[in-house]
Amino acid sequence: MSRIKFIRKFANSKAALALPMTFMILFVSTLGIVAFTYFFSSQRINLQSQTLKISEAKQGFISLDDAVTSTLGQSGSAGTVELGDYGGRTSIEPTSNPLTIEVSDGSGIEETIFNASIGRVVYELPSAGSSDAGVYLKGDSRVITNQSGVTPSQLCIVKGAEHEEIRLGYRPTVSCTSGGLEDEKIVNYIRVYIVNLNSSDALALMGKIPLVASCINTQLTTHTYTVDNQTVNVQLSATLNGSSGSVSVPVQSNDQGAVIHVEIVESQVSIARWIR
């Protein structure tokens, strides 16, 4: 009888109520910790996955640039690459990237020698972004360059309208040589190399995309100028997609002056879907 009274007394006590409440608190707390850990781990895994895809997208566009540059100056040659499914969208924009080039010597020479859109390829990164805006994977921000060995490629990450984008385009590069006489004037050859993608197929696709870059032709256009004074520099000014830059090219002359041949060497490269 005393045992039954003890059980009844315990059941009605605060200690008896505290046990299930403590268990419930522990259970709920454990569930909260598990849920938080799962959410945090999922977010971290998702971020790592996005980072990996962005890294793969960068490498894919480096390979695409390699395919394009491997064809330059070799009409009929082609290079292939398959862009993977990186979670974003690839766009080939043949009518983008307008380029204008002007030549002047500060005296009698003043002419626009090139004016056309030269195209580009854009990859819109997933919404997570990469926080790499402003980074150049190849090339740099200069619109035109006359430095020996500098790549014409401009492969960079920029802040797009909605997300960050990988953009692949090409800028003009310049070289200069001199030698020989014409009408007793020293002859100078200034060459401007242009990679033109405006023959490419316009497309915007997601997922895996096999692409082929083909050099359609390479054409040479010459602008000739004769100066009677001892011109020491010719300036080439370029505006590419709204950004401007210029280079100063030294010109050799004698008492009779100089003959300047400005040659546009334009490689027409088409990027299209590769039908295997």
Sequence and secondary structure as in RCSB ss.txt:
>XXXX:A:sequence
MSRIKFIRKFANSKAALALPMTFMILFVSTLGIVAFTYFFSSQRINLQSQTLKISEAKQGFISLDDAVTSTLGQS
GSAGTVELGDYGGRTSIEPTSNPLTIEVSDGSGIEETIFNASIGRVVYELPSAGSSDAGVYLKGDSRVITNQSGV
TPSQLCIVKGAEHEEIRLGYRPTVSCTSGGLEDEKIVNYIRVYIVNLNSSDALALMGKIPLVASCINTQLTTHTY
TVDNQTVNVQLSATLNGSSGSVSVPVQSNDQGAVIHVEIVESQVSIARWIR
>XXXX:A:secstr
 HHHHHHHHHHTSHHHHHHHHHHHHHHHHHHHHHHHHHHHHHHHHHHHHHHHHHHHHHHHHHHHHHHHHTTTT T
T EEEEEE   SSEEEEETT SEEEEEEE SSS EEEEEEEE  EEEEE  TT  S TT EEES S SSB  TT 
 SEEEEEEE SSSEEEEEEE  EEEEEEEEEETTEEEEEEEEEEEE TTS  EEEES EEEEEEEEEEEEEEEEE
EESS   EEEEEEEETTEEEEEEEE   BTTBEEEEEEEEEEEEEEEE   
